[in-house]
Amino acid sequence: MQAIDLYKRSLRKYKPKSIVDIGVWNGKRSISLIKQAVKYVDHLYYYGFDMFGDMNDKLRKKEYCPKRTINMARINKLFNMKLHRLINKVSWEFFQGDTKKTLSNFKGSHPIDFVIIDGGHSIKTIRSDWKNALRLTHRKSVIFLDDYYDNVRKMGCKRLIKSLDKNKYNVKLHQVEGGRKVAEVRYA
């Protein structure tokens, strides 16, 4: 299964009115998710976080990000082109920069229902994104953490997932393409 299929199935199940997407990259996954999510709600609020072209080679290596990021103007143009028919059903906003700063400064106008953490892959960044996502969510929210690897210790979300209090969080691991897993986390 591909991660996008898991997310789409989960959108159908949870019917979120708000999404935080950490790691927009080229915007294609985000657009696909938005098109799926608006089928189930009157209006969707989407917040995308990414470096949007501000990632140099040193930072890419530190965050284990093999792909170059795309600038925010190009992503916004893509969103306008692909989502123009849904303009009355979706609002989107992008936040450019390191999520240790941008996500920690973000104050949504309402609690977030659905979060995907798939930005920087360093343990430090994932832990920061998790902490900030918790601040934005509520008891019925769902948080997905991509890049759970059974045999990789230097990066990914495995260490964080293993440290979670089982009395506070329910975790389900989903096997996806590329030999990795996606962790689905909900409040217990």
TITORTOR-172115 format. One record per residue (C-alpha): residue number from 1; x, y negated, z negated. Coordinates in steps of 0.1 Angstrom, whole numbers. Layout:
vodo resi NUM	east X	north Y	up Z
...
END
This chain:
vodo resi 1	east 0	north 0	up 0
vodo resi 2	east 11	north -35	up 7
vodo resi 3	east 10	north -61	up -21
vodo resi 4	east -13	north -83	up -1
vodo resi 5	east -39	north -54	up 0
vodo resi 6	east -37	north -52	up -38
vodo resi 7	east -43	north -89	up -42
vodo resi 8	east -72	north -89	up -17
vodo resi 9	east -88	north -60	up -35
vodo resi 10	east -83	north -78	up -68
vodo resi 11	east -99	north -110	up -55
vodo resi 12	east -130	north -90	up -46
vodo resi 13	east -130	north -75	up -81
vodo resi 14	east -123	north -106	up -102
vodo resi 15	east -138	north -134	up -80
vodo resi 16	east -115	north -162	up -92
vodo resi 17	east -125	north -198	up -89
vodo resi 18	east -88	north -209	up -93
vodo resi 19	east -55	north -195	up -82
vodo resi 20	east -19	north -203	up -91
vodo resi 21	east 5	north -189	up -65
vodo resi 22	east 41	north -190	up -75
vodo resi 23	east 63	north -184	up -45
vodo resi 24	east 43	north -196	up -14
vodo resi 25	east 73	north -190	up 9
vodo resi 26	east 59	north -192	up 45
vodo resi 27	east 22	north -197	up 34
vodo resi 28	east 8	north -167	up 54
vodo resi 29	east 0	north -146	up 23
vodo resi 30	east -15	north -177	up 6
vodo resi 31	east -38	north -184	up 35
vodo resi 32	east -49	north -148	up 37
vodo resi 33	east -57	north -148	up 0
vodo resi 34	east -76	north -181	up 2
vodo resi 35	east -97	north -167	up 31
vodo resi 36	east -105	north -137	up 10
vodo resi 37	east -112	north -156	up -22
vodo resi 38	east -137	north -181	up -8
vodo resi 39	east -160	north -153	up 2
vodo resi 40	east -169	north -148	up -35
vodo resi 41	east -171	north -184	up -49
vodo resi 42	east -187	north -217	up -41
vodo resi 43	east -154	north -236	up -43
vodo resi 44	east -118	north -224	up -48
vodo resi 45	east -90	north -244	up -63
vodo resi 46	east -56	north -232	up -51
vodo resi 47	east -22	north -244	up -65
vodo resi 48	east 9	north -234	up -47
vodo resi 49	east 44	north -236	up -63
vodo resi 50	east 76	north -232	up -44
vodo resi 51	east 110	north -248	up -37
vodo resi 52	east 97	north -257	up -2
vodo resi 53	east 131	north -261	up 14
vodo resi 54	east 149	north -273	up -16
vodo resi 55	east 167	north -241	up -22
vodo resi 56	east 204	north -240	up -14
vodo resi 57	east 225	north -208	up -9
vodo resi 58	east 238	north -209	up -45
vodo resi 59	east 203	north -210	up -59
vodo resi 60	east 190	north -184	up -35
vodo resi 61	east 217	north -160	up -47
vodo resi 62	east 210	north -168	up -84
vodo resi 63	east 173	north -162	up -79
vodo resi 64	east 178	north -131	up -57
vodo resi 65	east 158	north -147	up -29
vodo resi 66	east 170	north -134	up 5
vodo resi 67	east 147	north -156	up 25
vodo resi 68	east 150	north -193	up 31
vodo resi 69	east 121	north -215	up 20
vodo resi 70	east 100	north -236	up 44
vodo resi 71	east 94	north -273	up 38
vodo resi 72	east 62	north -284	up 22
vodo resi 73	east 51	north -306	up 51
vodo resi 74	east 52	north -276	up 75
vodo resi 75	east 33	north -255	up 50
vodo resi 76	east 6	north -282	up 45
vodo resi 77	east 3	north -285	up 83
vodo resi 78	east -2	north -247	up 85
vodo resi 79	east -29	north -248	up 58
vodo resi 80	east -47	north -276	up 75
vodo resi 81	east -46	north -258	up 108
vodo resi 82	east -57	north -223	up 94
vodo resi 83	east -81	north -235	up 68
vodo resi 84	east -99	north -264	up 85
vodo resi 85	east -132	north -246	up 87
vodo resi 86	east -131	north -240	up 50
vodo resi 87	east -124	north -275	up 40
vodo resi 88	east -156	north -278	up 19
vodo resi 89	east -149	north -245	up 1
vodo resi 90	east -113	north -249	up -9
vodo resi 91	east -90	north -275	up -24
vodo resi 92	east -53	north -270	up -24
vodo resi 93	east -23	north -287	up -39
vodo resi 94	east 14	north -279	up -36
vodo resi 95	east 41	north -285	up -62
vodo resi 96	east 77	north -286	up -50
vodo resi 97	east 107	north -277	up -71
vodo resi 98	east 120	north -254	up -97
vodo resi 99	east 90	north -239	up -116
vodo resi 100	east 108	north -242	up -149
vodo resi 101	east 100	north -279	up -144
vodo resi 102	east 70	north -281	up -121
vodo resi 103	east 49	north -254	up -136
vodo resi 104	east 57	north -264	up -172
vodo resi 105	east 45	north -300	up -163
vodo resi 106	east 14	north -288	up -145
vodo resi 107	east -19	north -296	up -162
vodo resi 108	east -48	north -281	up -143
vodo resi 109	east -82	north -296	up -147
vodo resi 110	east -96	north -262	up -157
vodo resi 111	east -82	north -228	up -168
vodo resi 112	east -67	north -206	up -141
vodo resi 113	east -84	north -173	up -133
vodo resi 114	east -58	north -156	up -110
vodo resi 115	east -20	north -160	up -110
vodo resi 116	east 6	north -144	up -87
vodo resi 117	east 42	north -147	up -100
vodo resi 118	east 65	north -140	up -70
vodo resi 119	east 89	north -170	up -69
vodo resi 120	east 124	north -168	up -83
vodo resi 121	east 134	north -132	up -92
vodo resi 122	east 159	north -139	up -120
vodo resi 123	east 148	north -126	up -154
vodo resi 124	east 150	north -161	up -168
vodo resi 125	east 128	north -176	up -141
vodo resi 126	east 102	north -148	up -143
vodo resi 127	east 101	north -152	up -181
vodo resi 128	east 96	north -190	up -177
vodo resi 129	east 68	north -185	up -151
vodo resi 130	east 51	north -160	up -173
vodo resi 131	east 52	north -183	up -204
vodo resi 132	east 38	north -212	up -183
vodo resi 133	east 11	north -190	up -167
vodo resi 134	east -1	north -180	up -201
vodo resi 135	east -6	north -216	up -210
vodo resi 136	east -28	north -221	up -180
vodo resi 137	east -50	north -190	up -183
vodo resi 138	east -79	north -178	up -204
vodo resi 139	east -91	north -144	up -218
vodo resi 140	east -106	north -132	up -185
vodo resi 141	east -76	north -142	up -163
vodo resi 142	east -54	north -118	up -144
vodo resi 143	east -17	north -123	up -138
vodo resi 144	east 2	north -103	up -112
vodo resi 145	east 40	north -101	up -114
vodo resi 146	east 57	north -89	up -82
vodo resi 147	east 91	north -72	up -80
vodo resi 148	east 89	north -46	up -108
vodo resi 149	east 118	north -22	up -100
vodo resi 150	east 123	north 10	up -120
vodo resi 151	east 161	north 12	up -113
vodo resi 152	east 172	north -25	up -111
vodo resi 153	east 182	north -42	up -143
vodo resi 154	east 196	north -76	up -131
vodo resi 155	east 164	north -90	up -116
vodo resi 156	east 126	north -85	up -115
vodo resi 157	east 98	north -84	up -141
vodo resi 158	east 104	north -49	up -156
vodo resi 159	east 122	north -63	up -187
vodo resi 160	east 94	north -88	up -194
vodo resi 161	east 66	north -62	up -188
vodo resi 162	east 83	north -37	up -212
vodo resi 163	east 85	north -64	up -239
vodo resi 164	east 48	north -72	up -239
vodo resi 165	east 27	north -65	up -269
vodo resi 166	east 4	north -36	up -260
vodo resi 167	east -22	north -49	up -285
vodo resi 168	east -24	north -82	up -266
vodo resi 169	east -20	north -72	up -230
vodo resi 170	east -32	north -44	up -207
vodo resi 171	east -7	north -36	up -180
vodo resi 172	east -13	north -16	up -149
vodo resi 173	east 16	north -9	up -124
vodo resi 174	east 7	north -6	up -87
vodo resi 175	east 32	north 10	up -63
vodo resi 176	east 36	north -11	up -32
vodo resi 177	east 58	north -11	up -1
vodo resi 178	east 95	north -15	up -4
vodo resi 179	east 100	north 8	up -33
vodo resi 180	east 88	north -17	up -59
vodo resi 181	east 57	north -21	up -81
vodo resi 182	east 34	north -50	up -89
vodo resi 183	east 24	north -54	up -125
vodo resi 184	east -12	north -64	up -131
vodo resi 185	east -16	north -80	up -166
vodo resi 186	east -48	north -88	up -184
vodo resi 187	east -56	north -98	up -220
vodo resi 188	east -66	north -68	up -241
END
